Amino acid sequence: MTNAVVTWNTVYMAAVIEQLRAEGRTVDDEDIARLSPARYEHINPYGKYRFEAQEGLSRTRLRPLRPPAEHSSG
């Protein structure tokens, strides 16, 4: 499961970085070097999961990325 999570996170992190740069935002390589795809707080390792293999294999692109959350400073 760990390998699947790291792979999934790596693919989506790369997509986010690519999208941010395409939008003209600055993404420093030094910041990217500090990222880790090994985070898994969003995964329940004790749950039961069912995957539809054919659906996954027929997918030709990533699911849409969520817009960034707005940060308030107050």
N, C-alpha and C positions, 0 to 999 in steps of 0.2 A: 504494500500500500504506500509506503514511503516513496518508493521510486515513482509511482503514478502521480502522487501529489507534487513532487519536485518537478516532474516533467510538465504537468499541467500548469503549475505556477510559472515555470520558465517560459513556456509558450505565451501565456497571457501577459507576463511582465514585458516580454519583447514587443508584443502588440501594443501595449500601452505606451511604451517608450517611442515606438515608431509613430503612433498617432500624435503624441505630444509634440514631437519634432515636426511632423507634417503640419500641425497647427501653428508652427512658428515659435513654440515655447522652447526655452533653453533647458536642455537636459545635459548636465555635465557628466563626462565619463568617470570623473572621480566619485560622483554620487552613485552612479550605477555600480561601481566596484564595491560599494558597501551594501548593496541589496543582497538578499538571500531568498532563494526560492524554497527554502526548507521550512518556511512558516506554515503552520497547519491548524491554527486556532479555528479556522472556518470549517474544519473537517471533524466529524464525529467518528473516531476510530472504532467505537464500540457498536455502531449502528449496523443495520443490515441494508445492503444496497442491491438493487436489481438494475442491470444494464441491458439495454436492447442493442445487441451487437450490430445487427443489420442497419439500424438507424444511425448508429455512430459511424459505421463504415461508409454510409452513403453521404454523410455530411461533407461538404466541400469547403467550408470556411468556418471561422470561429464564431461563437455567439457574439452579439453586439456588446461592446464595452459599455459599462455604466458611466454616466457623466461624473466628473469629480464632485465630491461633496464640498459645499461652500463652508469655509471656516470663518467663524465669528471671533472677533477679538474683544469681547466684552462680556 
